[in-house]
Amino acid sequence: MDEALIDIGEVARQSGLAASALRFYERKGLIEAEGRNGLRRAYRPETLARLALIACARDAGFKLSEIADFLRARPSDARLRERMAAKEREVAERVAQLTRLRDSLRHAAVCEHDPLVECPEFKQALRRVPQG
């Protein structure tokens, strides 16, 4: 086996994913084994960065099929660029929502109003958090 390749067990350990998840991602075309170490798959070190990107995208709400499209995207793919721009707007709104929630919780952690839920500043902050 090429010394630069990383065994599936080590990729699983470093990425925090089960080996079965790595094999599933491979079947979906998200990652690619570069070789074998006996019967075990081996991956290039860059696979760890790709797995981090996949995890980030999943956390942001992307479906695996969307991630696969993104990983294969070319600059000329106008339809995909439109979908990515729409997703960026969704992510930006979610970030804004979470920022408002964080600020509300930050205030609640130090607020002396009794009861806390009746604090005017806390109530105002909660009104700014969209229901969803």
N, C-alpha and C positions, 0 to 999 in steps of 0.2 A: 504494500500500500504506500502511496505517496505520503511522505512525512508531513506535508502541509495539510493533508486532509484530516478532518476531525471525525472520530467515530460517533455513530448515532447516540450512544450512551452519554458521551461527553457533551454533545450538542443539546441533548435533553436536559442534562444537569445544568449547563450554563444558561439555557433559555428558560428553564422552569417548566417546560412542556414535557408531557409524556412522549415516549418513543412512538406510541400509537398515533398521537397527534401529528408528529412529524411525518409519519407515513401517510396520514390522511391529507396533510398539506401537499405532500408530494403528488398524490393521486389527483388533487385539485389543480395542480400546475403552479402552486405558489412557491415551491422550492424544488430543487433538483439534487438528487444524490449524484456525486461526482465519481464514485467508485465503490468498491467493496473491500471490507476487511474480513475475509472469510465469507460468512453469510450475512454479516452486518453491513448496513449502509454506511457510507462515509461522505462527508460534506466538506465543501470549501469553507474556510473561515468566514468569508463574506456572508454565508448563510445566517450567521448569528445577527448581523445587522439587518438582514431582510426579515428575520423573525421579529426583531424589535419593531420594525416598521409595520409589520402585520399586526402585532399586538396593539400598537398605538392606533392604527386604523380601526381595529375592532372595538377598542375602548371608545373611539369617537362615533361609533354606530355604523360603520361600514359593514356590509355583508361580505362574506368571503368571495362571492361572485364579483362584487364591485372591486374588491382588492385585487383579484386576479386580472380584471380589466385594466386597472390602474398600473399594475406591474408590467403589462404588455403594451401600454400606451405609447403612441408615437406623437410627435408634435402636430401632425396633420389630422389627428382624430378630433374633429370639432365637436361631435356629439359627446364624447367622453369629457372634453374640456368643459362643456356646459354642465354636465352632471357634477364634475368636480367643483365648479364655481357655486352651484346650488348647495352642495354639501358643505362648502366653506362657509356659506351664509348660515346654515344650520348650526355648525360648530361655533361660529362667532356668537350667535344668540345664546347657545348653551353656556358658553364661557361667561357672557354677560349675566345670565341668570345665576350661575354658580357664584360669581363675584358678589352679586347682591345678597345671595343667601349667606355667603361667608361673612359679609359685613354685618348682617343681621345677627348671626351667631356670635360674632366678635362683641357686639354691643350687649347681647344677652348674657355673655359670660361675666360682664362687670357691672351690669345694671343693678341698681338697688331698689327699683320700683317693686311694690308689693301689691298684687301679684305681678310677676314678670310679664305675663301675657297682656296685661292692661297698660303697659308702658307705652306712651304715645309714640316715642321714637321707634320702639320695636314694632309697633303696629304699622307705622308709616313704612318702615323698611320692608315688612312682609307684603304690604300692598304693592310694592314695586316688583315683587317676585311673581312673574306670570304663573298662573295655574296651568298645570299640564300633566 
